[in-house]
């Protein structure tokens, strides 16, 4: 009876404890690490620049809520989630500072501006909507992680080994903790309308402008902004038969189903397979 009561508010079926690899980015060339392709490399460079602010903001937002969560399992998972997000943010920040900011210094300014945006959101948004923002983030990253682990060659063929290890490890942990923010959101009374509003806010104020601004800058800095082939390559990477957005579109749209639950997509086989390879 105690175990059933303890798990009532948590939907996570896996223990959130994974080893953190040590990364050496010294041989990584930012514009070509992903299969020698600037569009493919820069898409994930954009993600690496964008994610740490989101992850550290999620930590600052969720940790103070632990005292309000009376489900021991969910409270433990929030702490583990925060530990994982801190590890992700630290690893990507190291790559950003060591490799990206060296060649593309304006990224650091964009990241600083976004930190101010998240501070504004934290101060001004209703708690339910602010939490829904992270529910949306976790769904978005889980959709990418699911397919990225199912068919890694579609997105990371001939990839720099350190970068592949970074994104593979990141994806596994994103899948493992994909329900934590949702469970906290629902535990604290979050409703469907706020859930949808969180995704609209994420896309309209953070993801779409953040990606567009960074990709424009990276293309401009590399002299690719007015080269049609670079834009066609990027469009194919996103919208081709095995493209990033093509393969994740249905999972993304599932978020808007009122019956949505993060573990409707079973990620346990991918997590277990990674654990078996890395033990």
Backbone as JSON, one array per atom type, in Angstrom:
{
  "sequence": "XXXXXXXXXXXXXXXXXXXXXXXXXXXXXXXXXXXXXXXXXXXXXXXXXXXXXXXXXXXXXXXXXXXXXXXXXXXXXXXXXXXXXXXXXXXXXXXXXXXXXXXXXXXXXXXXXXXXXXXXXXXXXXXXXXXXXXXXXXXXXXXXXXXXXXXXXXXXXXXXXXXXXXXXXXXXXXXXXXXXXXXXXXXXXXXXXXXXXXXXXXXXXXXXXXXXXXXXXXXXXXXXXXXXXXXXXXXXXXXXXXXXXXXXXXXXXXXXXXXXXXXXXXXXXXXXXXXXXXX",
  "N": [[0.83, -1.2, 0.0], [1.93, 1.26, 0.76], [3.86, 1.69, -1.28], [2.24, 1.98, -3.56], [0.85, 4.32, -2.91], [2.97, 6.07, -2.76], [3.8, 6.27, -5.41], [1.79, 7.54, -6.76], [1.66, 10.12, -7.85], [3.75, 10.24, -9.58], [4.86, 9.44, -12.82], [7.07, 8.3, -13.87], [8.91, 5.59, -15.04], [11.49, 4.68, -14.65], [14.64, 4.6, -12.98], [16.28, 7.59, -12.22], [19.21, 7.82, -12.63], [22.22, 8.14, -13.94], [25.5, 7.69, -15.31], [27.74, 10.46, -15.76], [29.39, 11.35, -18.63], [32.83, 12.21, -19.46], [33.89, 14.82, -21.47], [35.77, 15.59, -24.37], [36.31, 18.19, -26.3], [38.24, 19.14, -27.96], [39.03, 18.47, -30.55], [36.94, 19.15, -32.13], [35.4, 20.73, -34.83], [33.45, 23.47, -35.15], [31.84, 24.17, -37.44], [31.68, 21.91, -38.99], [31.43, 19.47, -37.7], [29.34, 17.65, -37.77], [29.02, 15.31, -39.86], [30.52, 16.73, -41.74], [28.96, 18.78, -42.65], [27.82, 22.05, -42.77], [25.11, 23.11, -42.43], [23.89, 20.96, -40.95], [25.61, 20.76, -38.75], [25.41, 23.33, -37.65], [22.73, 23.52, -36.94], [22.58, 21.91, -34.64], [24.53, 23.18, -33.16], [23.17, 25.51, -32.66], [21.17, 24.48, -30.98], [22.79, 23.72, -28.84], [23.69, 26.16, -27.93], [21.31, 27.3, -27.17], [20.05, 25.68, -25.2], [21.32, 25.54, -22.5], [20.55, 27.87, -20.96], [17.79, 27.46, -20.69], [17.79, 25.06, -19.28], [19.15, 25.66, -16.85], [17.42, 27.59, -15.88], [15.14, 26.05, -15.48], [16.0, 24.48, -13.35], [16.3, 26.42, -11.31], [13.66, 27.09, -11.03], [12.26, 24.76, -10.31], [13.49, 23.57, -8.05], [12.85, 25.1, -5.64], [10.27, 24.2, -5.3], [10.25, 21.68, -4.29], [9.8, 21.32, -1.56], [7.07, 21.57, -1.41], [6.07, 19.29, -2.48], [4.64, 16.42, -1.63], [4.81, 13.82, -2.27], [7.09, 11.36, -1.97], [8.56, 9.97, -3.97], [8.22, 11.51, -6.32], [9.29, 13.93, -5.42], [11.95, 13.17, -5.04], [12.6, 12.61, -7.68], [12.43, 15.13, -8.84], [14.66, 16.37, -7.7], [16.65, 14.73, -8.82], [16.19, 15.2, -11.53], [16.94, 17.91, -11.63], [19.67, 17.66, -11.06], [20.48, 16.27, -13.34], [19.84, 18.1, -15.37], [21.55, 20.17, -14.68], [24.01, 18.94, -15.21], [23.75, 18.61, -18.0], [23.53, 21.3, -18.86], [26.02, 22.26, -18.01], [27.85, 20.69, -19.52], [27.19, 21.41, -22.18], [27.64, 24.14, -22.02], [30.4, 24.17, -21.65], [31.24, 23.22, -24.17], [30.2, 25.31, -25.72], [31.65, 27.59, -24.8], [34.32, 26.77, -25.17], [34.49, 26.09, -27.91], [32.37, 27.16, -29.64], [31.94, 29.96, -28.98], [34.39, 30.99, -29.47], [34.71, 31.11, -32.27], [32.33, 32.26, -32.98], [31.45, 34.81, -31.63], [29.19, 36.42, -31.07], [27.19, 34.76, -30.21], [27.41, 34.46, -27.47], [26.43, 36.89, -26.59], [23.78, 36.77, -27.42], [22.92, 34.66, -25.83], [23.19, 35.84, -23.3], [21.25, 37.84, -23.44], [18.97, 36.24, -23.58], [19.01, 35.07, -21.05], [18.16, 37.21, -19.53], [15.56, 37.39, -20.53], [14.4, 35.02, -19.54], [14.57, 35.55, -16.82], [12.77, 37.65, -16.66], [10.4, 36.27, -17.4], [10.23, 34.52, -15.2], [9.66, 36.26, -13.14], [7.29, 37.54, -13.91], [5.34, 35.86, -15.07], [2.4, 33.88, -14.39], [2.59, 31.18, -12.02], [1.68, 28.64, -12.92], [1.69, 28.88, -15.71], [4.38, 29.41, -16.16], [5.57, 27.03, -15.27], [4.4, 25.36, -17.15], [5.76, 26.1, -19.4], [8.16, 24.7, -19.14], [7.21, 22.11, -19.13], [6.49, 21.97, -21.8], [9.02, 22.32, -22.99], [10.29, 19.94, -22.18], [8.76, 18.04, -23.47], [9.28, 18.66, -26.14], [12.08, 18.27, -26.32], [12.14, 15.56, -25.7], [10.79, 14.41, -27.86], [12.6, 14.89, -29.96], [14.74, 13.43, -28.92], [13.81, 10.79, -28.84], [13.54, 9.94, -31.56], [16.1, 10.54, -32.46], [17.65, 8.68, -31.08], [16.56, 6.33, -32.0], [17.19, 6.22, -34.76], [20.06, 7.07, -35.28], [21.86, 7.61, -37.39], [20.42, 9.06, -39.21], [20.47, 11.68, -38.4], [23.01, 12.15, -37.37], [25.15, 11.1, -38.88], [28.48, 10.09, -39.56], [29.63, 11.65, -37.53], [31.47, 13.8, -35.28], [33.11, 12.07, -32.7], [33.05, 12.87, -29.93], [31.0, 14.76, -29.92], [28.84, 13.22, -30.75], [28.66, 11.46, -28.59], [27.99, 13.29, -26.59], [25.42, 14.24, -27.42], [24.0, 11.85, -27.54], [24.07, 10.85, -24.87], [22.79, 13.03, -23.63], [20.27, 12.83, -24.85], [19.32, 10.36, -23.89], [19.01, 10.85, -21.12], [17.13, 12.9, -21.26], [14.9, 11.5, -22.21], [14.51, 9.74, -20.06], [13.77, 11.42, -17.94], [11.5, 12.7, -18.86], [8.89, 13.06, -17.98], [8.89, 14.41, -15.58], [8.63, 17.26, -15.15], [6.04, 17.55, -16.14], [4.61, 15.94, -14.32], [5.01, 17.38, -11.93], [3.79, 19.78, -12.63], [1.09, 18.92, -12.92], [0.66, 17.94, -10.35], [0.69, 20.27, -8.88], [-1.61, 21.46, -9.69], [-1.87, 22.24, -12.36], [-3.44, 22.9, -15.51], [-5.04, 21.94, -18.65], [-5.32, 24.14, -20.44], [-3.3, 25.93, -19.64], [-1.15, 24.26, -20.14], [-1.14, 24.08, -22.97], [-0.8, 26.79, -23.55], [1.75, 27.13, -22.56], [3.33, 25.78, -24.47], [2.84, 27.35, -26.73], [3.97, 29.77, -25.88], [6.63, 28.93, -25.54], [7.39, 28.25, -28.2], [6.83, 30.65, -29.61], [8.2, 32.72, -28.27], [10.7, 31.82, -27.52], [11.93, 29.38, -28.77], [11.54, 29.44, -31.7], [12.28, 32.18, -32.49], [14.83, 32.14, -31.28], [16.22, 30.06, -32.57], [16.1, 30.93, -35.26], [17.47, 33.4, -35.17], [20.04, 32.64, -34.34], [20.81, 30.77, -36.36], [20.8, 32.45, -38.59], [22.87, 34.22, -37.92], [25.07, 32.42, -37.68], [25.21, 31.4, -40.3], [25.71, 33.8, -41.66], [28.22, 34.51, -40.56], [29.81, 32.46, -41.54], [29.73, 32.95, -44.21], [27.59, 31.9, -45.64], [25.07, 32.87, -45.93], [23.89, 33.89, -48.25], [23.92, 31.8, -49.99], [22.26, 29.59, -51.87], [22.45, 26.76, -51.83], [23.22, 26.07, -49.24], [20.95, 26.77, -47.76], [19.05, 25.1, -48.9], [20.1, 22.64, -48.17], [19.78, 22.79, -45.4], [16.98, 22.95, -45.23], [16.33, 20.44, -46.24], [17.42, 18.85, -44.26], [15.75, 19.4, -42.15], [13.13, 18.95, -43.18], [13.14, 16.81, -44.92], [12.68, 13.31, -45.93], [13.61, 11.82, -43.77], [13.9, 13.84, -41.99], [14.55, 16.2, -39.3], [12.27, 17.64, -38.33], [10.27, 16.44, -39.81], [10.18, 13.77, -38.88], [9.52, 14.07, -36.23], [7.13, 15.38, -36.06], [4.52, 14.26, -35.61], [4.73, 13.26, -32.99], [5.23, 15.68, -31.71], [2.77, 17.03, -32.12], [1.09, 15.46, -30.63], [1.21, 16.44, -28.1], [-0.83, 18.29, -27.85], [-3.09, 16.88, -27.45], [-5.76, 16.43, -25.28], [-5.6, 14.22, -23.6], [-2.98, 13.71, -23.35], [0.02, 12.17, -22.2], [3.36, 12.08, -21.06], [4.67, 9.56, -21.16], [3.25, 8.14, -23.01], [4.53, 7.46, -25.31], [6.69, 4.86, -25.41], [9.76, 4.85, -24.05], [11.52, 3.21, -22.81], [12.86, 0.88, -24.01], [14.89, 2.12, -25.6], [16.37, 3.48, -23.66], [17.26, 1.35, -22.04], [18.78, -0.05, -23.92], [20.87, 1.74, -24.41], [22.01, 1.82, -21.87], [22.93, -0.82, -21.7], [24.91, -0.78, -23.65], [26.77, 0.95, -22.59], [27.6, 0.12, -20.12]],
  "CA": [[0.0, 0.0, 0.0], [2.81, 2.42, 0.82], [4.49, 1.91, -2.58], [1.23, 2.52, -4.47], [0.57, 5.69, -2.52], [4.15, 6.86, -3.04], [3.98, 6.45, -6.84], [0.55, 8.03, -7.34], [1.85, 11.37, -8.59], [4.88, 10.11, -10.48], [4.65, 8.51, -13.93], [8.39, 7.91, -14.38], [9.11, 4.16, -14.76], [12.91, 4.34, -14.65], [15.45, 5.33, -12.0], [16.99, 8.7, -12.89], [20.6, 7.82, -12.17], [23.08, 7.76, -15.06], [26.84, 8.28, -15.21], [28.01, 11.61, -16.62], [30.67, 11.17, -19.31], [33.77, 13.32, -19.57], [33.94, 15.15, -22.89], [36.93, 16.31, -24.89], [35.86, 18.85, -27.52], [39.38, 19.83, -28.54], [39.18, 18.19, -31.99], [35.67, 19.44, -32.79], [35.29, 21.94, -35.63], [32.03, 23.8, -35.02], [31.08, 24.27, -38.69], [31.72, 20.69, -39.8], [31.53, 18.27, -36.87], [28.25, 16.73, -38.06], [29.09, 14.83, -41.22], [31.13, 17.7, -42.63], [27.9, 19.65, -43.16], [27.55, 23.25, -41.97], [23.72, 23.17, -41.96], [23.64, 19.97, -39.9], [26.39, 21.12, -37.57], [24.93, 24.57, -37.05], [21.44, 23.3, -36.28], [22.82, 21.42, -33.28], [25.22, 24.26, -32.46], [22.1, 26.38, -32.19], [20.57, 23.84, -29.82], [23.75, 23.75, -27.73], [23.7, 27.54, -27.43], [19.99, 27.65, -26.64], [19.54, 24.84, -24.12], [21.75, 25.74, -21.11], [19.74, 28.85, -20.24], [16.53, 26.82, -20.36], [18.02, 24.03, -18.26], [19.45, 26.27, -15.56], [16.21, 28.25, -15.42], [14.27, 25.0, -14.97], [16.5, 24.12, -12.02], [15.95, 27.5, -10.36], [12.21, 27.14, -10.87], [11.71, 23.55, -9.71], [14.05, 23.22, -6.75], [12.09, 25.64, -4.52], [8.97, 23.55, -5.18], [10.38, 20.34, -3.7], [9.19, 21.31, -0.22], [5.62, 21.49, -1.55], [5.71, 18.02, -3.09], [4.57, 15.48, -0.52], [5.06, 12.49, -2.8], [8.55, 11.19, -1.86], [9.15, 9.56, -5.25], [8.25, 12.67, -7.22], [10.25, 14.9, -4.87], [13.29, 12.66, -5.36], [12.8, 12.74, -9.12], [12.71, 16.54, -9.13], [16.07, 16.61, -7.38], [17.46, 14.04, -9.83], [16.0, 15.99, -12.75], [17.77, 19.11, -11.53], [21.06, 17.23, -11.19], [20.73, 15.95, -14.74], [19.82, 19.33, -16.16], [22.79, 20.88, -14.38], [25.07, 18.28, -15.96], [23.58, 18.95, -19.41], [23.88, 22.69, -19.06], [27.47, 22.42, -17.83], [28.54, 20.1, -20.66], [26.98, 22.24, -23.37], [28.32, 25.42, -21.8], [31.82, 23.95, -21.93], [31.4, 23.21, -25.63], [29.94, 26.65, -26.23], [32.75, 28.49, -24.47], [35.58, 26.29, -25.73], [34.5, 25.99, -29.36], [31.46, 28.03, -30.38], [32.14, 31.39, -28.75], [35.67, 31.37, -30.06], [34.51, 31.44, -33.68], [31.05, 32.96, -33.17], [31.34, 35.49, -30.33], [27.88, 37.03, -30.82], [26.32, 33.8, -29.53], [27.45, 34.75, -26.04], [25.54, 38.04, -26.34], [22.41, 36.27, -27.56], [22.63, 33.87, -24.62], [23.03, 36.77, -22.18], [19.93, 38.47, -23.6], [17.95, 35.25, -23.24], [18.96, 34.93, -19.59], [17.3, 38.29, -19.08], [14.19, 37.04, -20.89], [13.91, 34.02, -18.59], [14.38, 36.23, -15.54], [11.49, 38.36, -16.8], [9.33, 35.27, -17.33], [10.14, 34.0, -13.84], [9.08, 37.28, -12.27], [6.02, 38.09, -14.37], [4.33, 34.88, -15.49], [1.77, 33.03, -13.36], [3.38, 29.98, -11.79], [1.21, 27.54, -13.74], [2.16, 29.09, -17.08], [5.84, 29.29, -16.17], [5.86, 25.6, -15.22], [3.98, 24.77, -18.43], [6.85, 26.35, -20.34], [9.13, 23.61, -19.03], [6.53, 20.91, -19.62], [6.61, 22.02, -23.26], [10.43, 22.07, -23.32], [10.61, 18.53, -22.0], [8.12, 17.28, -24.56], [10.01, 18.98, -27.37], [13.38, 17.58, -26.3], [11.91, 14.11, -25.72], [10.45, 14.01, -29.23], [13.87, 14.84, -30.68], [15.59, 12.37, -28.37], [13.26, 9.49, -29.21], [13.92, 9.57, -32.92], [17.54, 10.6, -32.58], [18.21, 7.42, -30.59], [16.07, 5.23, -32.83], [17.91, 6.21, -36.03], [21.07, 8.12, -35.13], [22.52, 7.96, -38.65], [19.61, 10.03, -39.94], [20.81, 13.04, -37.97], [24.39, 12.28, -36.89], [26.05, 10.22, -39.61], [29.86, 10.59, -39.67], [29.69, 12.73, -36.54], [32.59, 13.84, -34.34], [32.76, 11.13, -31.62], [32.71, 13.54, -28.67], [29.69, 15.39, -30.06], [27.84, 12.16, -30.76], [28.51, 11.0, -27.2], [27.28, 14.35, -25.87], [24.0, 14.29, -27.76], [23.39, 10.57, -27.2], [23.86, 10.87, -23.42], [21.77, 14.03, -23.34], [18.98, 12.3, -25.28], [18.89, 9.29, -22.97], [18.51, 11.44, -19.87], [15.89, 13.62, -21.56], [13.82, 10.53, -22.25], [14.29, 9.18, -18.74], [13.08, 12.35, -17.03], [10.6, 13.51, -19.67], [7.6, 13.28, -17.33], [9.02, 15.02, -14.25], [7.99, 18.59, -15.14], [4.59, 17.34, -16.3], [4.05, 15.44, -13.06], [4.98, 18.49, -10.98], [2.76, 20.69, -13.14], [-0.22, 18.38, -12.58], [0.59, 17.85, -8.89], [0.41, 21.61, -8.36], [-2.9, 21.95, -10.18], [-1.81, 22.72, -13.73], [-4.55, 22.47, -16.36], [-4.76, 21.79, -20.08], [-5.18, 25.44, -21.1], [-1.95, 26.42, -19.34], [-0.22, 23.36, -20.83], [-1.08, 24.52, -24.37], [-0.22, 28.14, -23.57], [3.19, 26.99, -22.36], [3.96, 25.45, -25.74], [2.76, 28.54, -27.59], [4.98, 30.69, -25.38], [7.95, 28.38, -25.85], [7.69, 28.38, -29.62], [6.77, 32.03, -30.1], [9.1, 33.67, -27.61], [12.02, 31.26, -27.22], [12.53, 28.45, -29.72], [11.58, 29.88, -33.11], [13.19, 33.32, -32.66], [16.19, 31.79, -30.88], [16.84, 29.27, -33.64], [16.24, 31.76, -36.46], [18.51, 34.4, -34.95], [21.34, 31.97, -34.31], [21.15, 30.23, -37.68], [21.13, 33.58, -39.47], [24.2, 34.7, -37.55], [26.07, 31.42, -38.03], [25.34, 31.41, -41.76], [26.38, 35.05, -42.06], [29.62, 34.46, -40.15], [30.5, 31.5, -42.4], [29.56, 33.32, -45.6], [26.6, 31.02, -46.26], [23.74, 33.47, -45.85], [23.34, 34.13, -49.58], [24.21, 30.63, -50.82], [21.05, 28.76, -51.88], [22.71, 25.36, -51.52], [23.23, 25.92, -47.78], [19.57, 26.84, -47.29], [18.38, 23.88, -49.35], [20.58, 21.57, -47.31], [19.15, 22.93, -44.09], [15.57, 22.58, -45.39], [16.26, 18.98, -46.38], [17.73, 18.25, -42.96], [14.57, 19.56, -41.3], [11.85, 18.53, -43.76], [13.29, 15.65, -45.79], [11.98, 12.09, -45.53], [14.08, 11.46, -42.42], [14.28, 15.11, -41.41], [14.33, 16.43, -37.87], [10.88, 18.01, -38.07], [9.39, 15.46, -40.43], [10.06, 12.57, -38.08], [9.03, 14.37, -34.88], [5.91, 16.2, -36.14], [3.37, 13.62, -34.97], [4.98, 13.28, -31.54], [5.04, 17.05, -31.25], [1.34, 17.37, -32.12], [0.43, 14.69, -29.58], [1.19, 17.29, -26.91], [-2.08, 19.06, -27.81], [-4.19, 15.99, -27.11], [-6.09, 16.6, -23.84], [-5.24, 13.02, -22.85], [-1.53, 13.54, -23.47], [0.91, 11.84, -21.09], [4.7, 11.95, -21.65], [5.09, 8.18, -21.4], [2.45, 7.48, -24.05], [5.58, 6.88, -26.15], [7.53, 4.05, -24.53], [11.18, 5.08, -24.32], [12.35, 2.31, -22.01], [13.81, 0.08, -24.79], [16.03, 2.93, -26.01], [17.18, 3.75, -22.47], [17.91, 0.11, -21.65], [19.8, -0.38, -24.92], [22.03, 2.62, -24.15], [22.65, 1.36, -20.63], [23.65, -2.06, -21.99], [26.1, -0.46, -24.44], [27.72, 1.79, -21.88], [27.99, -0.48, -18.82]],
  "C": [[0.86, 1.25, 0.0], [3.42, 2.73, -0.54], [3.5, 2.48, -3.58], [0.95, 3.98, -4.16], [1.74, 6.59, -2.9], [4.26, 7.19, -4.53], [2.8, 7.15, -7.5], [0.77, 9.24, -8.23], [3.02, 11.31, -9.57], [4.56, 9.09, -11.57], [5.96, 8.02, -14.52], [8.69, 6.46, -14.02], [10.57, 3.73, -14.67], [13.62, 5.17, -13.59], [16.3, 6.38, -12.72], [18.41, 8.82, -12.36], [21.46, 7.27, -13.29], [24.46, 8.38, -14.85], [26.99, 9.45, -16.18], [29.36, 11.42, -17.3], [31.56, 12.4, -19.18], [34.01, 13.57, -21.05], [35.21, 15.92, -23.22], [36.54, 16.89, -26.25], [37.01, 19.46, -28.32], [39.53, 19.61, -30.04], [37.93, 18.55, -32.78], [35.75, 20.76, -33.56], [33.82, 22.33, -35.71], [31.23, 23.78, -36.32], [31.02, 22.97, -39.47], [31.66, 19.4, -39.0], [30.45, 17.23, -37.19], [28.26, 16.35, -39.54], [29.72, 15.78, -42.21], [30.17, 18.73, -43.18], [27.7, 20.84, -42.23], [26.1, 23.35, -41.53], [23.42, 22.2, -40.83], [24.38, 20.32, -38.62], [25.78, 22.33, -36.88], [23.54, 24.42, -36.43], [21.66, 22.85, -34.84], [23.69, 22.38, -32.48], [24.21, 25.25, -31.88], [21.43, 25.8, -30.95], [21.5, 23.92, -28.6], [23.81, 25.14, -27.12], [22.41, 27.87, -26.7], [19.65, 26.94, -25.34], [20.04, 25.18, -22.71], [20.93, 26.76, -20.34], [18.41, 28.24, -19.81], [16.71, 25.84, -19.21], [18.31, 24.64, -16.89], [18.25, 27.02, -15.0], [15.22, 27.23, -14.85], [14.7, 24.58, -13.56], [16.08, 25.16, -10.99], [14.46, 27.53, -10.08], [11.67, 25.94, -10.1], [12.24, 23.27, -8.3], [13.28, 23.83, -5.58], [10.74, 24.96, -4.3], [9.04, 22.2, -4.49], [9.69, 20.27, -2.35], [7.67, 21.2, -0.28], [5.14, 20.15, -2.08], [5.78, 16.93, -2.02], [4.65, 14.02, -0.99], [6.57, 12.26, -2.8], [9.21, 10.81, -3.17], [9.27, 10.75, -6.2], [9.24, 13.72, -6.72], [11.68, 14.46, -5.17], [13.59, 12.84, -6.85], [13.04, 14.2, -9.52], [14.16, 16.86, -8.83], [16.99, 15.95, -8.41], [17.37, 14.76, -11.18], [16.92, 17.21, -12.74], [19.26, 18.77, -11.65], [21.39, 16.94, -12.66], [20.77, 17.21, -15.61], [21.07, 20.17, -15.9], [23.96, 20.27, -15.14], [24.98, 18.59, -17.44], [24.03, 20.38, -19.67], [25.38, 22.94, -18.95], [28.23, 21.88, -19.04], [28.4, 20.96, -21.91], [27.65, 23.6, -23.21], [29.81, 25.3, -22.04], [32.08, 23.94, -23.44], [31.21, 24.61, -26.2], [31.13, 27.58, -26.01], [34.04, 28.08, -25.17], [35.63, 26.35, -27.25], [33.62, 27.03, -30.06], [31.78, 29.5, -30.22], [33.46, 31.88, -29.32], [35.5, 31.85, -31.5], [33.27, 32.3, -33.92], [30.73, 33.73, -31.88], [29.96, 36.09, -30.04], [26.91, 36.05, -30.15], [26.28, 34.06, -28.03], [26.52, 35.92, -25.69], [24.08, 37.63, -26.46], [22.01, 35.49, -26.3], [22.42, 34.77, -23.41], [21.67, 37.46, -22.25], [18.83, 37.5, -23.19], [17.89, 34.98, -21.74], [18.08, 36.02, -19.0], [15.83, 38.0, -19.37], [13.62, 36.03, -19.9], [13.73, 34.62, -17.2], [13.07, 37.0, -15.55], [10.31, 37.39, -16.69], [9.13, 34.79, -15.89], [9.45, 34.98, -12.9], [7.64, 37.63, -12.63], [4.94, 37.06, -14.68], [3.67, 34.21, -14.28], [2.53, 31.72, -13.24], [2.98, 28.84, -12.72], [1.72, 27.67, -15.17], [3.67, 28.94, -17.17], [6.25, 27.82, -16.1], [5.5, 24.92, -16.54], [5.03, 25.01, -19.5], [7.86, 25.21, -20.31], [8.51, 22.26, -19.37], [6.67, 20.83, -21.14], [8.05, 21.75, -23.7], [10.74, 20.59, -23.26], [9.94, 17.66, -23.05], [8.89, 17.45, -25.86], [11.34, 18.24, -27.42], [13.19, 16.06, -26.32], [11.56, 13.62, -27.12], [11.7, 13.91, -30.08], [14.7, 13.64, -30.22], [15.12, 11.0, -28.8], [13.73, 9.07, -30.6], [15.43, 9.6, -33.1], [18.22, 9.33, -32.1], [17.74, 6.23, -31.42], [16.87, 5.1, -34.13], [19.0, 7.29, -36.02], [21.75, 8.52, -36.44], [21.72, 8.97, -39.47], [20.01, 11.46, -39.62], [22.29, 13.23, -37.68], [25.36, 11.35, -37.6], [27.42, 10.88, -39.76], [30.11, 11.78, -38.75], [30.98, 12.65, -35.73], [32.23, 12.99, -33.12], [32.35, 11.81, -30.32], [31.33, 14.19, -28.76], [28.58, 14.35, -30.11], [27.6, 11.66, -29.34], [27.73, 12.01, -26.38], [25.78, 14.28, -26.14], [23.29, 12.97, -27.44], [23.09, 10.51, -25.7], [22.76, 11.85, -23.03], [20.38, 13.48, -23.7], [18.45, 11.23, -24.33], [18.31, 9.89, -21.68], [17.24, 12.25, -20.1], [14.71, 12.67, -21.61], [13.5, 10.0, -20.86], [13.49, 10.13, -17.85], [11.99, 13.18, -17.73], [9.26, 13.81, -18.99], [7.7, 14.08, -16.04], [8.34, 16.39, -14.2], [6.48, 18.47, -15.29], [3.97, 16.87, -15.0], [3.99, 16.53, -12.0], [3.88, 19.48, -11.36], [1.37, 20.2, -12.73], [-0.4, 18.28, -11.06], [0.19, 19.2, -8.28], [-0.82, 22.26, -9.0], [-2.9, 22.48, -11.59], [-2.9, 22.1, -14.59], [-4.16, 22.53, -17.83], [-4.54, 23.13, -20.77], [-3.78, 26.01, -20.86], [-0.91, 25.56, -20.06], [-0.04, 23.8, -22.29], [-0.43, 25.9, -24.46], [1.29, 28.09, -23.37], [3.91, 26.65, -23.65], [3.94, 26.63, -26.69], [3.82, 29.56, -27.18], [6.37, 30.21, -25.73], [8.31, 28.61, -27.32], [7.79, 29.83, -30.05], [7.81, 32.95, -29.51], [10.51, 33.15, -27.43], [12.59, 30.48, -28.4], [12.66, 29.02, -31.12], [12.47, 31.12, -33.29], [14.63, 32.98, -32.3], [16.92, 31.0, -31.94], [17.1, 30.14, -34.86], [17.38, 32.76, -36.31], [19.89, 33.76, -35.0], [21.74, 31.43, -35.68], [21.51, 31.34, -38.65], [22.54, 34.08, -39.19], [25.29, 33.71, -37.96], [26.29, 31.35, -39.54], [26.07, 32.66, -42.25], [27.87, 35.0, -41.75], [30.43, 33.53, -41.05], [30.35, 31.83, -43.89], [28.55, 32.47, -46.35], [25.23, 31.66, -46.42], [23.1, 33.64, -47.22], [23.69, 32.99, -50.55], [23.02, 29.68, -50.77], [21.3, 27.32, -51.47], [22.68, 25.12, -50.01], [21.8, 25.92, -47.24], [18.79, 25.59, -47.71], [18.81, 22.68, -48.51], [19.94, 21.6, -45.94], [17.68, 22.53, -44.16], [15.42, 21.07, -45.52], [16.51, 18.29, -45.05], [16.53, 18.34, -42.02], [13.35, 18.84, -41.85], [11.96, 17.37, -44.74], [12.61, 14.41, -45.21], [12.37, 11.66, -44.12], [14.49, 12.72, -41.64], [13.9, 15.26, -39.95], [12.86, 16.74, -37.57], [9.9, 17.02, -38.68], [9.13, 14.29, -39.49], [9.51, 12.84, -36.67], [7.68, 15.09, -34.88], [4.74, 15.56, -35.4], [3.53, 13.58, -33.45], [4.77, 14.67, -30.98], [3.56, 17.39, -31.12], [0.58, 16.62, -31.03], [0.32, 15.49, -28.28], [-0.16, 18.0, -26.74], [-3.3, 18.18, -27.6], [-4.51, 16.16, -25.62], [-5.75, 15.39, -22.98], [-3.73, 12.75, -22.88], [-0.88, 13.16, -22.13], [2.3, 11.6, -21.69], [5.11, 10.53, -21.98], [4.12, 7.41, -22.28], [3.37, 6.85, -25.09], [6.55, 6.16, -25.22], [9.0, 4.21, -24.92], [12.09, 4.1, -23.59], [13.29, 1.44, -22.85], [15.05, 0.86, -25.22], [16.96, 3.21, -24.82], [17.94, 2.49, -22.06], [19.01, -0.28, -22.64], [21.05, 0.47, -24.72], [22.75, 2.17, -22.9], [23.46, 0.09, -20.88], [24.92, -1.79, -22.76], [27.17, 0.23, -23.63], [28.15, 1.23, -20.53], [29.42, -1.01, -18.88]]
}
